[in-house]
Amino acid sequence: LKRLLDSKGGHKYLRTELRTCVPPAVPYLGVFLGALFMLDEANKDLVDGGLINMKKRRMQADLIRELFQHQQTAYCLQDVPVIREHLMSLKAVVLDEDECY
């Protein structure tokens, strides 16, 4: 687990595991958001002649498509009455803005 969550190499092991796992999965959004940010910052929006940089847009689309791929399969969750009842019995905690920090 430690190796899987290692941030060195841009979460290389986590990204590899996500690409090879069987959906559904809950990917770590920080990895995807970081990659989208880097793509945006490292590539120009426009190329020579003022044209849209389609290579950049394709890379962004591929990354977003990869993220959505994990949401295409439904979870097969079974109802566990004891857990459901416990969750339903919990009271919501409402904090004001100062308490949140």
C-alpha positions as CSV (number, residue, x, y, z in Angstrom):
1,L,0.0,0.0,0.0
2,K,2.9,2.3,0.8
3,R,4.4,1.8,-2.6
4,L,1.0,2.2,-4.3
5,L,0.5,5.6,-2.7
6,D,4.1,6.8,-3.1
7,S,4.0,10.3,-4.8
8,K,7.4,9.9,-6.4
9,G,7.2,9.8,-10.2
10,G,3.8,11.4,-10.3
11,H,2.1,8.5,-8.5
12,K,3.4,6.1,-11.1
13,Y,2.4,2.9,-9.3
14,L,-1.1,4.2,-8.5
15,R,-1.7,5.2,-12.1
16,T,-0.5,1.9,-13.4
17,E,-2.8,0.0,-11.0
18,L,-5.8,2.1,-12.0
19,R,-5.1,1.4,-15.7
20,T,-5.1,-2.3,-15.1
21,C,-7.8,-2.7,-12.5
22,V,-11.3,-4.0,-13.2
23,P,-13.9,-1.2,-12.8
24,P,-15.6,0.1,-10.7
25,A,-12.9,1.9,-8.8
26,V,-12.6,5.2,-6.9
27,P,-9.5,6.9,-8.3
28,Y,-7.6,9.4,-6.2
29,L,-8.8,12.7,-7.8
30,G,-5.6,14.5,-6.7
31,V,-3.6,12.5,-9.3
32,F,-6.0,13.4,-12.1
33,L,-6.3,17.1,-11.1
34,G,-2.6,17.4,-10.8
35,A,-2.1,15.9,-14.2
36,L,-4.7,18.1,-15.8
37,F,-3.1,21.1,-14.2
38,M,0.4,20.1,-15.5
39,L,-1.0,19.6,-19.0
40,D,-2.6,23.0,-18.9
41,E,0.5,24.8,-17.6
42,A,3.0,22.9,-19.7
43,N,1.3,23.3,-23.1
44,K,0.3,26.4,-25.0
45,D,-3.4,27.0,-25.7
46,L,-2.6,28.2,-29.2
47,V,0.0,27.0,-31.7
48,D,1.6,28.9,-34.6
49,G,-0.9,30.9,-36.6
50,G,-3.3,31.3,-33.6
51,L,-4.8,27.8,-34.0
52,I,-6.1,25.8,-31.1
53,N,-3.5,23.4,-29.8
54,M,-5.4,20.1,-30.5
55,K,-2.6,17.9,-29.1
56,K,-3.1,19.6,-25.7
57,R,-6.9,19.1,-26.0
58,R,-6.5,15.5,-26.9
59,M,-4.3,14.8,-24.0
60,Q,-6.8,16.5,-21.6
61,A,-9.7,14.5,-23.2
62,D,-7.7,11.2,-22.8
63,L,-7.1,11.9,-19.1
64,I,-10.7,12.8,-18.5
65,R,-11.9,9.7,-20.4
66,E,-9.6,7.6,-18.2
67,L,-11.2,9.1,-15.1
68,F,-14.8,8.4,-16.4
69,Q,-13.9,4.9,-17.3
70,H,-13.9,4.0,-13.6
71,Q,-17.5,5.2,-13.3
72,Q,-19.0,3.1,-16.1
73,T,-19.6,-0.1,-14.0
74,A,-22.1,-0.1,-11.2
75,Y,-21.1,-1.3,-7.7
76,C,-22.7,-4.5,-6.6
77,L,-23.3,-3.6,-3.0
78,Q,-25.4,-5.8,-0.7
79,D,-27.5,-4.4,2.0
80,V,-26.2,-5.2,5.5
81,P,-29.1,-4.3,7.8
82,V,-26.9,-3.7,10.9
83,I,-24.6,-1.2,9.0
84,R,-27.6,0.5,7.3
85,E,-29.4,1.0,10.7
86,H,-26.3,2.3,12.3
87,L,-25.7,4.8,9.5
88,M,-29.3,5.9,9.6
89,S,-29.2,6.4,13.3
90,L,-26.2,8.9,13.1
91,K,-27.1,12.5,13.7
92,A,-25.8,15.1,11.3
93,V,-23.1,17.4,12.8
94,V,-23.5,21.0,11.7
95,L,-20.5,23.3,12.3
96,D,-20.4,27.0,11.9
97,E,-17.7,28.5,9.8
98,D,-15.3,29.2,12.8
99,E,-15.7,25.6,14.0
100,C,-14.7,24.2,10.6
101,Y,-11.3,25.8,11.0
